[in-house]
Structure formats: C-alpha cells, structure tokens
Amino acid sequence: MYKKKYSGWLKHADFLILDIIVLQLSFYVAYCIRHGIGNMYADQLYAGMAIVLLLIDIVIGIIFENLHNVMKRGFWIEAIQTSKQVLEVFALFAIYLVTVQSAEQFSRTVLYLTMVFYWILSYVGRILWKTYLKHHNRYAPKRSLIIVTKADRLPILTEQLQGETYASYQILGITVVDADMMGQQIGNYTVIANADSIIEYTRTGWVDEIYIDLEPGDASAEPLVRQFLEMGTVTHVRVPDALTESGRKIIMEKLGDMPVITATMNYASPRQLFMKRCLDVTGGLIGCILTGILCIFLAPAIYIQSPGPIFFSQIRVGKNGKQFRLYKFRSMYMDAEERKAELMKQNKMSDGKMFKLDEDPRIIGSRILPDGTYKKGIGNFIRDWSIDEFPQFFNVLKGDISLVGTRPPLVSEVEQYELRHCTRLAMKPGITGMWQISGRSSITDFDEVVKLDREYIENWNFGKDLRILWKTVGAVLKKDGAV
C-alpha cells in the first residue's frame, strides 16, 4: 500500500504548530517583561488576546499559504517570509484591537516586544526544524525504487538523480528496456535488468516502488505497468513532456468514468474558490453602494458636459473566451468609439493588441488649447481616480468578473492575439490585477502585460488577491499610471 503525501497546509502542519507555540511563547515573554513574571492567562484581557493571536496565526498561515515550499527556502528567503508572516499577523491583530476598542487597554510595549521575539524565535525555530528534518530524513528508512527507462533517457535521468528529490529512496538500480546494458554502471547506479528480466527481479527481490520513465504511448510501457500492478507493486508512470512544460500543474482526475491526467496553469480547491467568491460578493455589495452614491454627484456633471447615458457598456471577453457586457461610468464623448480608428496611429501599445493613448481628446471636457497644452476635464478626473471602474462592481456581483483578475480585453483585441496571449483568458478577469498595480498605462509593451497576467494566474492564492487589493488602494491614491 502506498502512503499518500499530505497536500495543502496539512503538508506543513508541523511548521504551523511550531509557529503557534513560538507566538504564544513570545507573547508570554513580552508580558513578563512588561508586567513581571506571573500567570498571563489569569488576566482576562491578555488571555483573550492570546486566543485572538492564536486564531489569527492559524488563519494567516492557511489562507496566505506562507509555508508553501518552506523546506526549499534558503536563509535569506526564509528571513523575508518570516518577516511577511509577522507583519501580516500583527497588522490583522492591530485592526482587531482598533475594531473592538481594546487598543488603549493593551500595552503597546507588549505588542512591540511580541513582534520582535516572534520574528527571532520563528526564524530560528524554522531553520532548526528544517535542519532536523533533513538530518532525520537522511537516516530514516528508505523505500527501494527501480527505474525503468530507455537508453536515450539515461543522461537526463542521471542528472536528475543527483538532487535531493530522491533522498527518501534507495535506488536499487536501472532497467533499460531497449538495449542490452546489463551490469553497466550509469553514474552511481547499475543496470540490473532488461525488459525480459525485470518482472522476475521484482517478484523475487525487495522492491517497494517502480518508476516507469517511458512515454505513455510506448509499446513496452503498458504490459509492464499491468504486470507490476498485478503483483501489487506501487508503480509511477512519467507524465508526457508536453504536459509538464512551462510550469503547468498536473492532477489526476476522472472525466466521466475515465481516469485522466489533467494539466493546467494552476488549480484551486473548492475552499479557495469559495473564499474568493465570498470576497467578491462582499466587495461587490460595498462597491455597488458606493456606485449609487457617486452616481448622485457624477450623473449631472457628465450629462451637462456630454448629454447622453451616464453609464457606458461594452462587450468584453472573459474566462476562456466567454463574452459579457462590462459597465463603466461614461468618461468619454458619445462618438468615442467612432473616433478611435483615427487615433490608432497614436496608440502607445504599438502592436495594437491594447489601446492606450496620452492626452486622449475623446475624454469629456478635455481639449487642446491654442498653445498646444492639453486641458483636462471632468472625464480626466473620473479616470485619474479610477471612478469610472465603480459600475464594474455590478459585474462582480453577477459573476462576470472578480475583484482581482486579469484585464478583460475587447473582442477586437482578442482577434489579434497569438496563442501565447490567450493564457490571460485562463482565469476570470477582474477590476484590478497585476497590471493595474504595476504602473497601468506606463506599461506600453503588451507582452509585459501578458507576463504579469501569467505570473498572477500561475501563482494565484487567496492571499495574493488581498495583497493586490491593498496595493490597488495605494496605486489609485497616487494616481499611478492613470490615464
């Protein structure tokens, strides 16, 4: 029977428990320094705060996935990640104190000392625990493994086997199925069998697992897999190279009744998607209320300078090519789309896959003065402060878009896409995203936009959405890249 590895936060539950212990210890030490040695948990205020810190630490650790790849981090990366964990925990704790109006009762000295001790003890604790685990794994009982491959794959395999990935295995040897290489030494490993003798070798020897390094369509692969499974031997089969290119995620699923290997840029659990949707609904409701308030003031200002609808709607392309109608406050004159063609030669995005223009004359209230100076109007104000985006909260509630995602392109833009550009359609678009917090219109290379969107999709997690939302507030207040 094969022992399946833990996934998600359970994979590093030991580090999460370590963080909890360290945080409580730091809190207690800080309390003793400020109030003297005593039973902190007898004090109702501090006992309650200890529980709140415990819950915040758990929530931050799970939602923000701060322990992802913790075993692969070096000293410097671990220091950065530990700092990130500490800042997130205490930022949320500070918000809690202000919300429940306990900030005045709680000692700031205890708070600051707890932060310092938590960072030091957490960092040292993680480093020591990782050192112990690596040392322990080195001497822990290993599972025996035989690799079945072809002669032309040997150089690649011997290079891969040098890493620590196979440290938990005792590799008994290699089987070459398309050449007579019995007894030959390949790096640190010996060819112990061929296609005819590997089954008998496995039947009579100690073999925990088999790794078949053959393409799934290889004629020799299927009969070997069947025979190994008939013996009850745990069998691993290499995934086709095409599915593992460009960092794609691989999962095993069922399509109807058929078992399949699924390759995707990224995947999310039902829990993660539920949390993202809850954030969208909450943000959407708040945004719709604000949109209604803004409409009271903007509607007259827009209509007086440019009679016509207050809202502007346009067909955009969403996830996987699904089209929807996007809403905005109208910040341009009614003939803006008709005038777009004559302005294309001034487009900052030279490849035409997006349209961005400095000093756009189609914006309501804007004009070019006799001396050539560009005079801004109400439309520029709306766009500079991203007020035109507020009606998109209705799209968020409908489920067309998310608060955070990729920029939803026009149908005409998608028609010009090359294959690599379509990756930005692999996730639901959003009001804000990596492109918006990275300078927006100051980015004039469409491939850079695609790169940012791809980075977001491939590394998405709930914590990343929260960080982007936070940075969006700063970008809007600074009018960073606004047009």
C-alpha positions in Angstrom: 0.0 0.0 0.0 1.3 3.4 -1.0 1.4 6.2 1.6 0.0 9.3 0.0 1.7 12.6 0.8 -0.2 15.4 2.5 -1.2 18.3 0.4 -2.1 21.9 1.1 -1.5 23.3 4.6 -1.5 19.9 6.1 1.8 19.2 4.4 3.5 21.6 6.7 1.2 21.3 9.8 4.3 20.8 11.9 5.6 24.2 11.0 2.2 25.7 11.7 2.2 24.2 15.1 5.8 25.5 15.7 4.6 29.0 14.7 1.7 28.8 17.2 4.0 27.7 20.0 6.6 30.3 19.2 3.9 33.1 19.0 2.4 32.2 22.4 5.9 31.9 24.0 6.8 35.4 22.6 3.6 36.8 23.9 4.2 35.4 27.3 7.8 36.6 27.5 6.8 40.1 26.4 4.1 40.1 29.1 6.5 39.1 31.8 9.0 41.8 30.8 6.3 44.5 30.9 4.2 43.2 33.9 6.5 40.9 35.8 6.6 37.1 35.9 3.1 35.7 36.5 0.2 33.8 35.0 -0.7 35.7 31.9 -3.7 33.5 31.3 -5.2 34.6 34.6 -5.5 38.1 33.2 -8.8 38.1 31.3 -7.6 40.8 28.8 -4.4 39.1 27.9 -5.9 35.6 27.9 -8.4 36.8 25.4 -5.7 38.4 23.3 -3.7 35.2 23.4 -6.6 33.3 21.9 -7.1 36.0 19.2 -3.4 35.9 18.3 -3.7 32.1 18.1 -6.6 32.2 15.7 -5.1 35.0 13.6 -1.8 33.0 13.2 -3.7 29.9 12.1 -5.9 31.9 9.6 -2.9 33.8 8.1 -0.8 30.6 7.8 -3.6 28.7 6.0 -5.1 31.5 3.8 -1.9 33.2 2.8 -0.1 29.9 2.3 3.1 31.3 3.9 4.6 27.9 4.5 4.5 26.9 0.8 7.9 25.4 -0.2 9.2 26.1 3.3 11.7 23.2 3.0 13.2 24.6 -0.1 13.9 28.1 1.2 17.4 29.4 2.0 18.3 31.6 4.9 17.6 34.9 3.2 14.3 33.8 1.6 13.2 32.4 5.0 14.0 35.7 6.7 11.8 37.5 4.1 8.9 35.0 4.5 9.2 35.1 8.3 9.0 39.0 8.2 6.0 38.7 6.0 4.2 36.3 8.4 5.0 38.6 11.4 3.7 41.7 9.6 0.5 40.1 8.4 -0.3 38.6 11.9 0.3 41.9 13.7 -1.4 44.1 11.1 -4.6 42.0 11.5 -4.2 42.0 15.3 -3.9 45.8 15.3 -7.0 46.0 13.2 -8.8 43.8 15.7 -7.7 45.9 18.6 -9.0 49.1 17.0 -12.2 47.4 16.0 -13.1 46.1 19.4 -11.7 49.3 21.0 -9.2 47.5 23.2 -6.1 49.3 21.9 -6.0 51.7 24.9 -6.1 48.8 27.5 -3.5 46.8 25.7 0.2 47.6 26.4 2.0 48.7 23.2 5.3 47.6 24.8 3.9 44.0 25.0 2.8 44.3 21.3 6.2 45.5 20.0 8.2 43.0 22.1 6.0 40.2 21.0 6.6 41.1 17.4 10.4 41.2 17.9 10.5 37.9 19.8 8.1 36.2 17.4 10.3 37.1 14.4 13.5 35.9 16.1 12.1 32.7 17.6 10.1 31.9 14.5 13.0 32.3 12.2 15.4 30.4 14.4 12.8 27.7 15.0 12.1 27.2 11.3 15.8 26.9 10.5 16.5 24.4 13.3 13.4 22.4 12.5 14.3 22.2 8.8 17.8 21.2 9.7 16.5 18.4 12.0 14.0 17.2 9.3 16.8 17.0 6.6 19.1 15.2 9.0 16.3 12.8 10.1 15.2 12.0 6.5 18.8 11.2 5.7 18.9 8.4 8.2 15.2 7.4 8.1 14.2 4.0 6.5 14.2 4.4 2.7 11.9 2.9 0.1 13.5 0.8 -2.5 13.0 2.0 -6.1 13.8 0.6 -9.5 13.8 2.9 -12.6 12.7 1.5 -15.9 13.7 3.6 -18.9 15.3 3.7 -22.4 19.0 4.2 -23.3 18.5 7.7 -24.7 16.9 8.9 -21.4 19.9 7.8 -19.3 21.9 11.2 -19.4 18.8 13.1 -18.3 18.0 10.6 -15.5 21.5 10.5 -14.1 21.4 14.3 -13.8 18.0 14.4 -12.2 19.0 11.7 -9.6 21.8 14.0 -8.3 19.3 16.2 -6.4 17.7 15.8 -3.0 14.3 14.9 -4.6 15.1 11.2 -4.4 16.7 11.3 -0.9 13.9 9.3 0.6 14.5 6.4 -1.8 17.2 3.7 -2.0 17.6 3.3 -5.8 18.3 -0.3 -6.4 19.3 0.2 -10.0 18.1 0.9 -13.5 16.4 -1.2 -16.1 17.0 -0.4 -19.8 14.3 -1.9 -22.0 15.7 -1.2 -25.5 19.3 -2.2 -25.1 21.5 -4.9 -23.6 23.3 -3.0 -20.9 23.2 -5.5 -18.1 25.9 -4.8 -15.5 26.9 -1.5 -16.9 27.5 1.4 -14.5 25.4 4.6 -15.2 26.7 7.3 -12.9 26.3 5.9 -9.4 23.8 3.3 -10.5 24.0 -0.1 -12.1 21.8 -1.6 -14.9 20.3 -4.5 -13.0 17.7 -5.9 -15.5 16.3 -5.6 -19.0 12.8 -5.9 -20.5 12.8 -9.7 -20.1 14.1 -10.0 -16.6 12.7 -7.0 -14.7 9.4 -8.8 -13.7 11.3 -11.8 -12.3 13.7 -9.5 -10.5 10.8 -7.6 -8.9 9.0 -10.8 -8.0 11.9 -12.3 -6.1 13.6 -9.2 -4.6 12.9 -6.3 -2.3 11.2 -3.7 -4.5 8.8 -1.1 -2.9 8.2 1.0 -5.9 8.8 1.2 -9.7 9.2 4.3 -11.7 8.5 3.8 -15.4 10.3 6.5 -17.3 8.7 5.8 -20.6 6.2 7.7 -22.7 2.7 6.5 -22.0 2.3 5.6 -25.7 5.4 3.4 -25.7 4.6 -0.2 -26.7 6.6 -1.6 -23.8 5.1 0.6 -21.1 1.5 -0.8 -20.8 2.4 -4.6 -20.4 5.0 -3.7 -17.8 2.5 -1.5 -15.9 -0.1 -4.3 -15.9 2.4 -6.9 -14.6 3.7 -4.6 -11.8 0.2 -3.8 -10.7 -0.8 -7.4 -10.8 2.0 -8.1 -8.3 0.7 -5.2 -6.1 3.9 -3.1 -6.6 3.4 0.7 -6.4 4.0 2.0 -9.9 4.8 5.5 -11.0 4.5 6.5 -14.7 6.1 9.5 -16.3 3.8 12.2 -17.5 4.2 13.2 -21.1 6.7 16.1 -21.5 4.2 18.3 -23.3 2.0 18.4 -20.2 4.9 19.5 -17.8 6.3 22.3 -19.9 6.1 26.0 -18.7 5.4 25.0 -15.1 2.0 23.5 -15.6 0.2 21.9 -12.7 -0.6 18.2 -13.0 -3.5 16.5 -11.3 -5.2 13.1 -11.6 -8.9 13.2 -12.1 -11.9 11.5 -13.7 -13.6 12.7 -16.8 -16.9 11.0 -16.5 -15.9 7.4 -15.8 -12.5 7.8 -17.5 -9.3 8.4 -15.4 -7.3 11.2 -16.9 -4.2 13.3 -16.2 -5.2 17.0 -16.2 -2.6 19.7 -17.0 -3.4 23.3 -16.1 -1.6 26.6 -15.4 -2.9 26.4 -11.9 -5.7 24.9 -9.9 -7.7 26.0 -6.8 -9.6 23.9 -4.2 -13.3 24.4 -3.6 -12.4 26.1 -0.4 -10.2 28.6 -2.1 -12.8 29.4 -4.8 -15.5 29.8 -2.1 -13.3 32.3 -0.2 -12.6 34.2 -3.4 -16.3 34.3 -4.2 -17.2 35.5 -0.7 -14.6 38.3 -1.1 -16.1 39.2 -4.4 -19.7 39.3 -3.1 -18.7 41.4 0.0 -16.6 43.8 -2.1 -19.3 43.9 -4.8 -22.0 44.8 -2.4 -19.9 47.6 -0.8 -18.9 48.8 -4.3 -22.5 48.9 -5.6 -23.5 51.1 -2.6 -20.6 53.4 -3.3 -21.5 53.5 -7.0 -25.0 54.6 -6.2 -23.7 57.4 -4.0 -21.2 58.5 -6.7 -23.9 58.4 -9.3 -25.8 61.2 -7.5 -22.9 63.6 -8.0 -21.4 62.3 -11.3 -24.6 62.0 -13.3 -25.3 65.7 -13.6 -21.6 66.6 -14.2 -21.4 64.0 -17.0 -24.7 64.9 -18.6 -24.2 68.6 -18.6 -20.8 68.4 -20.5 -21.8 65.5 -22.7 -25.6 64.7 -23.0 -26.3 61.0 -23.2 -26.2 57.9 -21.0 -24.4 58.1 -17.7 -23.1 54.6 -18.0 -21.0 53.1 -20.8 -21.3 49.4 -21.6 -19.2 47.3 -23.9 -18.8 43.6 -24.8 -15.6 42.2 -23.3 -14.1 38.7 -23.3 -14.0 36.8 -20.0 -12.7 33.5 -18.8 -11.9 31.0 -21.6 -13.4 33.3 -24.3 -16.9 33.8 -22.7 -18.3 37.2 -23.7 -20.1 39.5 -21.3 -21.2 43.1 -21.1 -19.0 45.4 -18.9 -20.3 48.5 -17.3 -18.4 51.8 -16.5 -19.2 55.4 -15.8 -19.0 57.2 -19.2 -15.9 59.3 -19.2 -15.7 59.9 -23.0 -17.9 61.7 -25.5 -20.6 59.7 -27.3 -18.6 59.3 -30.5 -15.5 57.9 -28.8 -15.6 54.5 -30.5 -16.1 56.1 -33.9 -13.1 58.4 -33.4 -10.9 55.5 -32.1 -9.9 54.4 -35.6 -8.4 57.8 -36.5 -6.4 57.8 -33.2 -4.9 54.3 -33.6 -1.6 55.7 -35.0 -1.1 57.4 -31.6 -1.6 54.2 -29.7 1.1 53.7 -27.1 0.7 49.9 -27.5 2.5 49.6 -30.8 1.2 46.0 -31.6 -2.5 47.1 -31.4 -3.5 44.4 -29.0 -4.5 47.0 -26.5 -5.3 50.7 -26.9 -3.7 53.3 -24.7 -3.4 57.0 -25.5 -1.8 60.0 -23.8 -3.9 63.2 -23.9 -7.0 61.5 -25.3 -9.2 64.2 -27.0 -12.3 61.9 -26.7 -12.4 62.3 -22.9 -15.3 64.5 -21.6 -14.2 68.1 -21.0 -10.7 67.7 -22.4 -9.4 69.9 -25.2 -6.2 71.1 -26.8 -5.6 74.8 -26.2 -4.2 77.1 -28.9 -0.7 76.9 -27.4 -0.8 73.1 -27.7 -1.4 72.5 -24.0 -3.8 69.6 -23.1 -6.6 70.8 -20.9 -8.2 68.2 -18.6 -11.9 67.9 -17.9 -14.4 66.0 -15.7 -13.7 62.8 -17.7 -10.0 63.0 -16.8 -10.9 63.4 -13.1 -13.1 60.3 -13.3 -10.3 58.3 -15.0 -7.4 59.6 -12.9 -9.1 58.4 -9.7 -10.4 55.2 -11.4 -14.0 56.3 -10.6 -15.1 55.1 -14.0 -14.5 51.5 -12.8 -17.1 51.5 -10.0 -20.1 50.2 -12.0 -18.0 47.1 -12.6 -19.0 46.0 -9.1 -22.3 45.1 -10.6 -20.3 42.7 -12.9 -18.6 41.3 -9.9 -21.9 40.5 -8.2 -23.2 38.9 -11.4 -20.1 36.7 -11.5 -18.8 38.1 -14.9 -15.6 39.3 -13.3 -13.8 39.1 -9.9 -12.4 41.9 -7.7 -8.9 40.7 -8.7 -8.0 39.1 -12.0 -6.7 39.9 -15.5 -7.9 42.9 -17.5 -10.9 41.9 -19.6 -10.0 42.6 -23.3 -12.2 43.7 -26.2 -13.4 41.3 -28.8 -11.3 43.1 -31.4 -8.2 42.8 -29.3 -8.6 39.1 -28.8 -9.0 38.6 -32.5 -5.3 39.8 -32.8 -4.0 37.5 -30.1 -1.3 35.0 -30.7 -1.5 31.6 -28.9 0.7 32.7 -26.0 -1.5 35.7 -25.4 -4.6 33.6 -24.8 -3.2 32.4 -21.5 -4.5 35.6 -19.9 -8.0 34.3 -20.6 -7.5 31.2 -18.4 -8.9 32.9 -15.3 -11.9 35.2 -14.6 -11.0 38.8 -15.3 -11.0 41.4 -12.6 -11.4 45.1 -11.7 -7.8 45.2 -10.7 -4.8 43.0 -11.1 -1.0 42.8 -11.5 -1.1 45.1 -14.5 -3.0 47.8 -12.6 -0.6 47.9 -9.6 2.5 47.8 -11.8 2.0 51.2 -13.5 -1.1 50.6 -15.6 -0.7 52.9 -18.7 3.0 53.4 -18.1 3.4 49.8 -19.4 3.4 50.0 -23.2 4.6 46.5 -24.1 1.6 44.1 -24.4 3.9 41.1 -23.8 4.8 42.6 -20.4 1.0 42.8 -19.6 0.7 39.1 -20.6 3.7 38.2 -18.5 2.2 39.9 -15.4 -1.2 38.2 -16.0 0.5 34.8 -16.4 2.5 35.4 -13.2 -0.7 36.1 -11.4 -2.5 33.0 -12.8 0.4 30.6 -12.2 1.0 31.8 -8.6 -2.6 32.6 -7.6 -3.7 32.2 -4.0 -6.2 34.0 -1.8 -3.5 35.9 0.0 -2.2 37.2 -3.3 -5.7 38.7 -4.1 -5.7 40.5 -0.7 -2.2 41.9 -1.3 -3.2 43.2 -4.8 -6.3 44.9 -3.4 -4.2 46.6 -0.8 -1.7 47.8 -3.4 -4.5 48.9 -5.6 -5.7 51.4 -3.0 -2.2 52.9 -2.9 -1.9 53.0 -6.7 -5.3 54.8 -7.0 -4.4 57.3 -4.3 -1.1 58.1 -6.1 -2.9 58.0 -9.5 -0.1 55.7 -10.5 -0.3 55.1 -14.3 -3.8 56.6 -14.6 -4.9 58.0 -18.0 
